[in-house]
Amino acid sequence: MSHRPPGSDPLTHETRFAKTADGVFLAYQVVVPFLMIVWTSFKTARPGEPEFLEFTFTLANYIRAFDSPSFWRTTTNTLTFALASTLLAFVIGAFIAWVVERTNTPLKPLAYLTAIVSLGTPYILYVGASMHMSSTTDAMCSV
């Protein structure tokens, strides 16, 4: 067994290069679109028009968005839904946790299993299942 000084491992330079290349690629994939979104939000000209690249900026898009009644209605609906969903999930989760931990309930191992399995289930399966269950033609629980 030989001891090499730090940095002399041949894979170290390749690994460092790969990590740097991945970081640069990821930054390009994230930062460039983000900057484009920010730039476009301060412009009235659309991309492709000559005025789009000029250094004239405006808050007209933000004023139009915040003046719209549908913006505030949508924001209120979103926040209400998020708060209600969070509260409902917390109450149900706290109740199930209390039942499993503090009582002598049957099938306790099944409760532990379902909690762990649900963490590993891809969310696209939840979407497909909820769409199927709420379908108007072949719904299992349509309203």
N, C-alpha and C positions, 0 to 999 in steps of 0.2 A: 504494500500500500504506500503510494507516494503522496506526499503533500505538495500541492501546487500553490503558488502564491495567488492571492485574489486577482481575478481578471485574466488569468492565463488559461482558463478553461476554453477550449475551442467553441463550445456551444454558447458561451456567454455573449460573444459579439453577435452571433446570429440571432440569439433570443432577444437581445437588446434592439437589434435592427428591426426584427419582426414586431416587437411591441411598439417601437416608435412609428413604424409604417402603419400599424393598426390604429394608433392614436391619431396620426395625421389624417388617415382616411376617414375615421369616425368624426373628427372635427370638421372635415370638409363636408361630410354628409349631414351634419347637424347645424354648423355655424352658417354656412352659405345659404341654405333655405331660410333660416331664422332671420338673417340680415335682409334677405329679399322680402320677407313678410313685413319687417319693420320699415324698410325703405318704401315699399308699396303703400303702406298705411298712411304715409305722409304725403302721398302724391295724388293728384286728381287725374293725371294722364295714365293710360294703361301701358303695360309693357309692350314694347314694339313701336310705340309712338315716339317721335323725336324729343318731345318735351319730357319724357320719362327719365332721361339721363341728366337733365339739368338740375342744378342745385337750388331749386325753388321748392320749398316745403310748405304744407298747409295742414291745419287741423280740421279741415272740412269733413273728412271721413269720420272723425271722432265726434264732431258736433252732430252730424247727421245720425250717427248710431245712437248717441245718448239722448237726442231729441225725439227719437222714435218711441211711441208708446209700446210697440211690440217688443222692443228691447227690454224694457222694464217688466213687462208681463212675463216674458220668457225667463228673465233673471229671477223673478219672484217664484215662478213655477219650479225652476231648477233648484233653488235653495230650499224651497218647501219640500220637494221630493227628496233631496239629499238628507235633510234633517229628519224627516219622517222615516226614511229607510234606515238611517243610522240608529235612530232611537228604537225602532222595531227590532232590528238585528241585535242590538245590545240587550234589550229586554228578553228576547227569546234565548239568546246565547247565555245570558246570566242565569235564567231559569233552568236551562238544560244542564249547565255546569253545576248548579246547586243540587239538582236532582241526582246527578251522577256522583258527585263527591260527598254529599252530606246525607244521602239516604241509602238504604239497602235495596236499591231497585234491581229487579231482574234484568238480565241482558246487559249488564254494565260493560263488559268487554265489547259488545256491539256498538255502544255509544262511542267508546274510544276509537274503534276501527272506523266508524263513519266520519268522525272528526278528522282523522288523518287522511282518509281516502279523498274526502272533499277538497283537501288542500292540493292534491295531485291531479284533480280533474281539470282538463283544459276548459276555459270559459266558453269556447266555441260550442262545446257540447251542451252547456247550459242554455245558450242562445237557441240552438236547434231544438232542444227539448221544450223550451217555453213557447217557441213558435208553433211547434206541433200541438202542444196542449191547448193553445189558444186559437187554433185554426177554426174557421167557421164551417169547414166541410167535414173534417174528421177529428174534431176536438174531443179530448177526454174530459175537459172541464170548461167548456165554453159558457159564457154568461149570456 
